[in-house]
């Protein structure tokens, strides 16, 4: 589930909050972790629950010529059986045609 409420501060500039939630139904670590000699071991990263809650913020800036500059930053605030994201950020430049 992804929720991203936003607010336009100006016609060409918006801020938004981010909330990403994933609750899986897979293997638990260490209880369900497959033996290294089993066939499932090679798929363990795909079969693990990967439960997490990420929260963050960002902005979208509409530029001239149909371009948009976006920025998002987020932090993992809750996790279970997943790789831990201490801090994540991304910058995007999009062109409309």
N, C-alpha and C positions, 0 to 999 in steps of 0.2 A: 504494500500500500504506500502510496506517495501523496502527500498533501503539500501544496505550495501556495498559500495565500499571499497576495501582494497588494501594493498600493502605489498608485501613480503620484509622485511628488510634483511632476511636471508632465506635459503631454509627451515628452520624449525620454522620460526617466522614471523607472519604477524600482521599488525595493520589494523583496519578498523573503519570507521565512520558508524553511524546508523541514519536513519531517518524513523520513523514510523508515518503514517498519517491515520486517520480514520475519515470519514465524514458520519455520519448516518442520517437516515430519520425517526426519532422517535419523542417521546414526548419532549416538551420543559418545562423547569422548570422556574418559577412556573406556567405559563399559562395553560399548559396541564396536570399538576399533578393531578392524580385521587383522588377522595374523599376516605378517609380511610375506608368507608363502602362499596365501590364498589369492584367488582371482579378484576378490573384492578390494584387496589392498590397492590395486592400481587405479581404482575408481573412488577411493575414500574421500578425496577432496570434493567430489561431485555428490557423494551420498550423505555427507555430514549435514546436520540440521541447518547450520548457518543462520541462527536467530540473532537479530540485531535491531537496534533503534538508533538511527542517526538523526541529528538535529543541526540546523545551520541557518545561514542567511545568504542573501545575494542581491544583485541588481541587474537590470537590463537597461541599456542606453541605446536608443534609436539614433543612428547616425545618418548623415546625408547619403544619397545614392542607394537606398534600400539596404543598408548595412545595419547590423545590430551587434553590439558588444555586450557580453554577459559575463558575470563572475559569480561563482558559488563557493562557499566555504562551509565545511561541516565537521562535526566531531561525533564519534561513536559514544553514546551515553549509556547504552546497555548492550550486553552481548552474551551469547552462549554458543559454544561449539562452532566458532568461526574464527577467521583471521581478524586480528584487532586493527582497526583504523584509528590511529591516534589523532590525526588531523588530515583532512583532504581539501583540496582546492582545485578549481578548474576555471579556465578562461576560454571563452568561445567567441569567435568572430563569424557571423553568418551573413550571407549575401542573398537577398531576395531577387527573383527574376520576374 
